[in-house]
Each structure stands twice: as C-alpha cells, then as structure tokens.
Amino acid sequence: MIRAFSLLLSLGATVVLTVAPFLVARQMTPAAHAILPFLLLGISAGFVHGLGYIPRLRFMRAVASPYCAWPLMAGSLFLLIVR
C-alpha cells in the first residue's frame, strides 16, 4: 500500500511537470530553480521505492525510502506553490 502511494505520488508529480510545466514555472526565479533538483530527487526516490527496487548501499536505501522521498516531494511542491 505504501509502495503504491509512493508510485502514485511520483507519477502525479511527473505528469504535472511534464504536461503542465507552466503550473510550476510561472515565474522561474533563481530561488524557484534551486528548488527543482530537490523535487526531482524526491520524485526519483519515490519511483525507486514505488517500483520495489531495494538499493544495496545503506545511504541509497535511506534516500529511496518514503521517509526521505515524501518530504522532499511535498516540501518542494509546497515551496514552489507558496513562492
């Protein structure tokens, strides 16, 4: 169930960034541009967790966990919306 949520959250963020980038890039300031790598890292980690891949390295396992992926995605989207 948690993996499905990670996958759906990552798919949703990917669709928004791909189909409607103007929602995110209304006014692409340097600060907003600095937020995007964190969003993309969260999306990537969400895909890794959602598809069930388990990295060998302990550090990558921590990054690809929902404890890291969800706050990265949610926080980045929040910062992009609030700015």
C-alpha positions in Angstrom: 0.0 0.0 0.0 2.8 2.4 0.9 4.7 1.5 -2.3 1.6 2.2 -4.4 1.3 5.6 -2.7 4.9 6.4 -3.5 4.4 5.4 -7.1 1.2 7.4 -7.5 2.7 10.5 -5.8 5.7 10.3 -8.1 3.6 9.7 -11.2 1.4 12.7 -10.3 4.3 15.0 -9.8 5.9 13.8 -13.1 2.7 14.3 -15.0 2.4 17.9 -13.6 6.0 18.7 -14.5 5.7 17.1 -18.0 2.2 18.0 -19.2 1.7 21.4 -17.5 5.1 22.9 -16.6 3.6 26.3 -16.7 2.0 25.5 -13.3 5.4 25.2 -11.8 7.3 27.7 -13.9 5.0 30.7 -13.7 7.9 33.0 -12.9 11.1 30.9 -12.9 13.3 32.9 -10.4 16.7 31.6 -9.3 15.1 30.6 -6.0 12.4 28.5 -7.7 15.0 27.0 -10.0 17.0 25.9 -6.9 14.0 24.0 -5.5 13.6 21.8 -8.7 16.5 19.5 -8.0 15.1 18.6 -4.6 11.7 17.9 -6.2 13.3 15.7 -8.9 15.3 13.8 -6.3 12.1 13.2 -4.3 10.3 12.0 -7.5 13.2 9.7 -8.3 13.3 8.3 -4.8 9.5 7.8 -5.0 9.8 5.8 -8.2 12.6 3.7 -6.7 10.5 2.9 -3.6 7.2 2.6 -5.5 8.6 0.1 -8.0 10.1 -2.1 -5.2 13.8 -1.7 -6.0 16.0 -2.0 -2.9 19.4 -0.4 -3.3 22.4 -2.2 -1.8 24.1 0.8 -0.3 22.7 1.9 3.0 22.8 5.6 2.1 20.8 5.0 -1.1 18.3 2.8 0.8 17.8 5.8 3.2 17.4 8.2 0.3 15.0 5.9 -1.6 12.8 5.4 1.5 9.4 7.1 1.8 10.7 8.9 4.9 13.0 10.9 2.6 11.1 10.9 -0.7 7.7 12.1 0.6 9.0 15.2 2.5 11.2 16.1 -0.5 8.3 16.0 -2.9 5.8 17.6 -0.6 8.2 20.3 0.7 9.4 21.2 -2.8 5.9 21.4 -4.2 4.8 23.5 -1.2 7.7 25.9 -1.7 7.0 26.2 -5.4 3.3 26.9 -4.8 3.9 29.4 -1.9 6.7 31.4 -3.6 
